[in-house]
Amino acid sequence: MSQDFDVRRMTAPDIAKRKGGAPIVALTAYHAHTARIIDPYVDLLLVGDSLGMVMHGYETTVPVPLELMIMHARAVVRGSSKALVVVDMPFGSYEESPPVAFRNAARVLKETGCGAIKLEGGAHMAETIRYLADRGVPVMSHIGLTPQAINTIGSFKARGLFRSEWAAFEEDARAVAEAGAFAVVLEALAELLAARITRQIPIPTIGIGASAECDGQILVLEDMLGLSPRVPKFVKEYAQLGGAIETAVKAFAGDVRTRAFPAGEHTYPMSDDPAPDTKKAKMTGS
Protein backbone atom coordinates (compact mmCIF):
# COMPACT_ATOMS: atom_id res chain seq x y z
CA MET A 1 0.00 0.00 0.00
CA SER A 2 1.38 3.38 -0.98
CA GLN A 3 1.53 6.26 1.47
CA ASP A 4 1.77 10.02 0.99
CA PHE A 5 5.05 11.51 2.10
CA ASP A 6 6.97 14.75 1.71
CA VAL A 7 10.06 14.86 -0.46
CA ARG A 8 12.71 16.67 1.55
CA ARG A 9 14.52 18.06 -1.46
CA MET A 10 13.42 20.63 -3.97
CA THR A 11 12.05 18.84 -7.03
CA ALA A 12 11.78 19.68 -10.72
CA PRO A 13 8.03 20.44 -10.35
CA ASP A 14 8.88 22.80 -7.47
CA ILE A 15 11.24 24.70 -9.77
CA ALA A 16 8.66 24.73 -12.58
CA LYS A 17 6.13 26.35 -10.24
CA ARG A 18 8.50 29.26 -9.64
CA LYS A 19 7.71 30.75 -13.05
CA GLY A 20 7.05 34.45 -12.46
CA GLY A 21 7.60 34.04 -8.73
CA ALA A 22 10.53 34.44 -6.36
CA PRO A 23 13.77 34.27 -8.38
CA ILE A 24 15.46 30.87 -8.49
CA VAL A 25 18.99 30.82 -7.05
CA ALA A 26 21.37 28.32 -8.63
CA LEU A 27 25.09 27.60 -8.53
CA THR A 28 27.35 24.86 -9.80
CA ALA A 29 28.80 22.32 -7.39
CA TYR A 30 31.32 19.59 -8.11
CA HIS A 31 32.10 17.99 -4.76
CA ALA A 32 30.57 17.31 -1.36
CA HIS A 33 32.21 20.03 0.72
CA THR A 34 31.14 23.01 -1.39
CA ALA A 35 27.72 21.43 -1.90
CA ARG A 36 27.29 21.25 1.87
CA ILE A 37 28.28 24.91 2.29
CA ILE A 38 26.05 26.39 -0.40
CA ASP A 39 23.06 24.01 -0.21
CA PRO A 40 21.16 26.03 2.47
CA TYR A 41 21.18 29.17 0.31
CA VAL A 42 20.25 27.93 -3.15
CA ASP A 43 17.30 26.26 -4.82
CA LEU A 44 19.28 24.30 -7.40
CA LEU A 45 22.76 22.81 -7.60
CA LEU A 46 24.05 22.08 -11.08
CA VAL A 47 26.75 19.48 -11.52
CA GLY A 48 27.88 21.13 -14.73
CA ASP A 49 30.19 19.65 -17.31
CA SER A 50 32.17 22.85 -16.75
CA LEU A 51 33.85 20.71 -14.08
CA GLY A 52 36.03 19.42 -16.90
CA MET A 53 37.52 22.90 -17.31
CA VAL A 54 37.36 24.01 -13.67
CA MET A 55 38.64 20.87 -11.96
CA HIS A 56 40.35 18.77 -14.61
CA GLY A 57 42.06 21.32 -16.82
CA TYR A 58 40.30 20.64 -20.12
CA GLU A 59 40.15 23.56 -22.55
CA THR A 60 36.46 22.88 -23.30
CA THR A 61 33.66 20.71 -21.93
CA VAL A 62 33.71 18.37 -24.92
CA PRO A 63 36.14 15.74 -23.50
CA VAL A 64 34.14 15.16 -20.29
CA PRO A 65 32.95 11.51 -20.04
CA LEU A 66 29.69 10.34 -18.52
CA GLU A 67 31.54 8.43 -15.80
CA LEU A 68 33.17 11.64 -14.56
CA MET A 69 29.81 13.39 -14.33
CA ILE A 70 28.37 10.48 -12.36
CA MET A 71 31.30 10.46 -9.93
CA HIS A 72 31.03 14.18 -9.15
CA ALA A 73 27.23 14.06 -9.00
CA ARG A 74 27.32 11.34 -6.36
CA ALA A 75 29.51 13.56 -4.20
CA VAL A 76 27.22 16.59 -4.61
CA VAL A 77 24.12 14.57 -3.73
CA ARG A 78 25.85 13.21 -0.63
CA GLY A 79 26.92 16.71 0.40
CA SER A 80 23.51 18.34 0.02
CA SER A 81 20.05 17.84 1.42
CA LYS A 82 17.77 20.69 0.32
CA ALA A 83 18.47 21.85 -3.22
CA LEU A 84 17.46 20.11 -6.42
CA VAL A 85 20.57 18.51 -7.93
CA VAL A 86 20.69 18.68 -11.73
CA VAL A 87 23.40 16.88 -13.68
CA ASP A 88 24.68 17.85 -17.12
CA MET A 89 24.57 15.16 -19.77
CA PRO A 90 28.03 15.42 -21.37
CA PHE A 91 28.73 15.69 -25.07
CA GLY A 92 28.09 12.43 -26.90
CA SER A 93 25.80 10.93 -24.27
CA TYR A 94 22.42 12.03 -25.67
CA GLU A 95 22.68 13.38 -29.24
CA GLU A 96 22.62 10.05 -31.12
CA SER A 97 18.97 9.19 -30.49
CA PRO A 98 16.24 9.53 -27.86
CA PRO A 99 16.65 5.90 -26.71
CA VAL A 100 20.40 6.38 -26.21
CA ALA A 101 19.68 9.60 -24.31
CA PHE A 102 17.17 7.78 -22.10
CA ARG A 103 19.57 4.94 -21.38
CA ASN A 104 22.29 7.33 -20.24
CA ALA A 105 19.96 9.69 -18.39
CA ALA A 106 18.38 6.78 -16.52
CA ARG A 107 21.85 5.68 -15.51
CA VAL A 108 22.62 9.15 -14.15
CA LEU A 109 19.41 9.27 -12.12
CA LYS A 110 19.82 5.73 -10.76
CA GLU A 111 23.53 5.91 -9.94
CA THR A 112 23.65 9.41 -8.43
CA GLY A 113 20.28 10.04 -6.81
CA CYS A 114 19.99 13.42 -8.56
CA GLY A 115 16.60 14.92 -9.37
CA ALA A 116 17.01 15.96 -13.01
CA ILE A 117 19.37 16.14 -15.95
CA LYS A 118 20.29 19.01 -18.27
CA LEU A 119 21.07 18.85 -21.97
CA GLU A 120 22.05 21.47 -24.50
CA GLY A 121 20.10 22.35 -27.63
CA GLY A 122 16.84 23.90 -28.73
CA ALA A 123 14.36 22.83 -31.39
CA HIS A 124 16.56 20.05 -32.73
CA MET A 125 16.56 18.40 -29.28
CA ALA A 126 12.80 18.72 -28.72
CA GLU A 127 12.09 15.12 -29.73
CA THR A 128 14.67 13.85 -27.22
CA ILE A 129 13.35 16.11 -24.45
CA ARG A 130 9.82 14.83 -25.03
CA TYR A 131 11.00 11.22 -25.10
CA LEU A 132 12.78 11.62 -21.76
CA ALA A 133 10.02 13.62 -20.06
CA ASP A 134 7.40 11.08 -21.13
CA ARG A 135 9.47 8.37 -19.48
CA GLY A 136 9.98 10.00 -16.11
CA VAL A 137 13.22 11.91 -16.65
CA PRO A 138 12.95 15.60 -15.65
CA VAL A 139 14.83 17.67 -18.23
CA MET A 140 16.31 21.14 -17.97
CA SER A 141 17.17 22.60 -21.35
CA HIS A 142 20.02 24.96 -22.28
CA ILE A 143 19.95 27.38 -25.23
CA GLY A 144 21.86 30.42 -26.41
CA LEU A 145 25.58 29.87 -26.03
CA THR A 146 25.95 26.09 -25.89
CA PRO A 147 29.54 25.25 -24.86
CA GLN A 148 29.38 21.64 -26.08
CA ALA A 149 29.01 23.01 -29.62
CA ILE A 150 32.21 25.06 -29.39
CA ASN A 151 33.83 23.14 -32.25
CA THR A 152 31.07 24.25 -34.63
CA ILE A 153 30.20 27.71 -33.28
CA GLY A 154 33.89 28.60 -32.94
CA SER A 155 33.88 30.86 -29.87
CA PHE A 156 32.34 31.56 -26.48
CA LYS A 157 30.89 34.90 -27.66
CA ALA A 158 27.42 36.11 -26.73
CA ARG A 159 24.48 35.16 -28.94
CA GLY A 160 21.42 37.02 -30.20
CA LEU A 161 23.09 40.40 -30.39
CA PHE A 162 21.36 41.15 -33.71
CA ARG A 163 17.58 41.34 -33.93
CA SER A 164 17.69 39.27 -37.12
CA GLU A 165 18.91 36.33 -34.98
CA TRP A 166 16.11 36.50 -32.45
CA ALA A 167 13.52 34.32 -34.18
CA ALA A 168 15.71 31.21 -34.06
CA PHE A 169 16.35 31.53 -30.33
CA GLU A 170 12.69 32.25 -29.62
CA GLU A 171 11.74 29.14 -31.56
CA ASP A 172 14.28 27.12 -29.57
CA ALA A 173 12.73 28.33 -26.30
CA ARG A 174 9.18 27.56 -27.41
CA ALA A 175 10.18 24.13 -28.70
CA VAL A 176 11.86 22.96 -25.48
CA ALA A 177 8.99 24.27 -23.36
CA GLU A 178 6.40 22.49 -25.52
CA ALA A 179 8.48 19.30 -25.44
CA GLY A 180 8.26 19.12 -21.65
CA ALA A 181 11.41 20.73 -20.24
CA PHE A 182 10.70 22.01 -16.72
CA ALA A 183 13.11 24.96 -17.07
CA VAL A 184 15.64 26.36 -19.52
CA VAL A 185 19.05 27.95 -19.05
CA LEU A 186 19.64 31.03 -21.21
CA GLU A 187 23.38 31.54 -21.59
CA ALA A 188 25.06 34.67 -22.96
CA LEU A 189 21.99 35.99 -24.77
CA ALA A 190 21.37 39.67 -25.49
CA GLU A 191 19.54 41.17 -22.51
CA LEU A 192 16.44 42.26 -24.41
CA LEU A 193 16.13 38.88 -26.11
CA ALA A 194 16.46 36.96 -22.83
CA ALA A 195 13.81 39.17 -21.22
CA ARG A 196 11.53 38.67 -24.22
CA ILE A 197 11.91 34.88 -24.11
CA THR A 198 11.20 34.90 -20.37
CA ARG A 199 7.87 36.62 -21.03
CA GLN A 200 6.99 34.33 -23.92
CA ILE A 201 7.36 30.83 -22.48
CA PRO A 202 5.52 29.13 -19.60
CA ILE A 203 8.57 27.54 -17.94
CA PRO A 204 11.21 29.27 -15.81
CA THR A 205 14.25 30.75 -17.49
CA ILE A 206 17.52 30.66 -15.57
CA GLY A 207 19.98 33.21 -16.83
CA ILE A 208 23.74 33.19 -17.04
CA GLY A 209 24.83 36.33 -18.82
CA ALA A 210 21.22 36.94 -19.90
CA SER A 211 18.79 39.25 -18.06
CA ALA A 212 17.68 40.23 -14.57
CA GLU A 213 14.15 39.53 -15.83
CA CYS A 214 14.92 35.82 -16.04
CA ASP A 215 13.12 33.69 -13.47
CA GLY A 216 16.46 32.81 -11.86
CA GLN A 217 20.22 33.12 -12.15
CA ILE A 218 23.12 30.66 -12.15
CA LEU A 219 26.88 31.10 -12.04
CA VAL A 220 29.87 28.78 -11.90
CA LEU A 221 30.84 28.84 -8.23
CA GLU A 222 34.55 29.17 -8.92
CA ASP A 223 33.91 32.17 -11.18
CA MET A 224 31.92 34.10 -8.58
CA LEU A 225 34.56 33.30 -5.94
CA GLY A 226 37.32 34.78 -8.10
CA LEU A 227 39.09 31.44 -8.45
CA SER A 228 38.95 31.14 -12.24
CA PRO A 229 41.83 32.57 -14.30
CA ARG A 230 39.46 33.79 -17.03
CA VAL A 231 36.18 35.18 -15.72
CA PRO A 232 33.40 35.92 -18.24
CA LYS A 233 31.93 39.42 -18.55
CA PHE A 234 28.65 38.28 -17.01
CA VAL A 235 30.21 37.22 -13.70
CA LYS A 236 30.18 39.33 -10.56
CA GLU A 237 32.99 38.21 -8.26
CA TYR A 238 31.71 37.96 -4.70
CA ALA A 239 35.01 36.94 -3.14
CA GLN A 240 38.69 37.13 -3.98
CA LEU A 241 41.04 34.15 -3.82
CA GLY A 242 38.32 31.95 -2.38
CA GLY A 243 37.88 33.85 0.86
CA ALA A 244 34.66 33.53 2.85
CA ILE A 245 32.75 31.18 0.55
CA GLU A 246 29.61 31.17 2.69
CA THR A 247 29.54 34.98 2.88
CA ALA A 248 29.95 35.21 -0.89
CA VAL A 249 27.14 32.71 -1.53
CA LYS A 250 24.80 34.60 0.82
CA ALA A 251 25.56 37.84 -1.02
CA PHE A 252 24.93 36.24 -4.40
CA ALA A 253 21.62 34.72 -3.27
CA GLY A 254 20.50 38.06 -1.87
CA ASP A 255 21.34 39.89 -5.08
CA VAL A 256 19.47 37.33 -7.21
CA ARG A 257 16.37 37.44 -5.02
CA THR A 258 16.26 41.24 -5.07
CA ARG A 259 17.16 41.32 -8.79
CA ALA A 260 20.24 43.41 -8.05
CA PHE A 261 22.18 40.84 -10.11
CA PRO A 262 22.73 40.83 -12.98
CA ALA A 263 23.31 44.57 -13.46
CA GLY A 264 23.86 46.26 -16.79
CA GLU A 265 27.57 45.53 -16.85
CA HIS A 266 26.86 41.80 -16.60
CA THR A 267 24.55 41.59 -19.66
CA TYR A 268 24.86 42.08 -23.41
CA PRO A 269 23.14 44.95 -25.24
CA MET A 270 21.70 44.68 -28.73
CA SER A 271 23.76 45.57 -31.78
CA ASP A 272 22.59 46.95 -35.10
CA ASP A 273 22.26 44.32 -37.81
CA PRO A 274 25.24 44.35 -40.19
CA ALA A 275 24.76 46.33 -43.39
CA PRO A 276 23.96 44.21 -46.48
CA ASP A 277 27.36 44.79 -48.05
CA THR A 278 29.06 43.67 -44.82
CA LYS A 279 27.10 40.43 -44.85
CA LYS A 280 28.08 39.83 -48.48
CA ALA A 281 31.74 40.45 -47.76
CA LYS A 282 31.66 37.95 -44.90
CA MET A 283 30.02 35.30 -47.06
CA THR A 284 32.38 35.64 -49.99
CA GLY A 285 35.61 36.25 -48.12
CA SER A 286 38.20 33.51 -47.98
FENSULUR-V477323 format. One line per field, one symbol per residue. phi: phi as a letter, one per 20 degrees, with the letter a starting at -180 (. if undefined). psi: psi as a letter, one per 30 degrees, with the letter a starting at -180 (. if undefined). Layout:
# FENSULUR-V477323
phi->???
psi->???
This chain:
# FENSULUR-V477323
phi->.ecfbeefefdgfffgfegmdfgedcbfbcbfffgffegfdcebddeefggfefddmffcegffegfffffffgffffecbdffdddfefgnebffagffffgfffffffednfdacccepdgfdfffgfffffdndfcdebcnfdgfegfdenaeffdmfdgfefgffffgfffffffofeabeddldggffffffgfededfddebmcbffgfacccfgfffemeefcefgeedeebdlmflgffffgfffffffemfceegfdcdffcffgfgffgffffdfe
psi->klkklkkflkleeeeefgkgbkkkkkllkfleeeeeefefflfkkkilfffeeefgglflfefkleeeeeeeeeeeeeflfelkkkkkklkffffeleeeeeeeeeeeeeffglfllklkkcefgeeeeeeeefggjkkkljlbjjffgefefflhlllgfkfffeeeeeeeeeeeeffgkflkkjkhkkeeeeeeeefelflkkjkjhdkfflflkklkefeffgfkfjklegkkjflkhgkieeeeeeeeeeeefggfkklefglklllkkklefeeeeeefl.
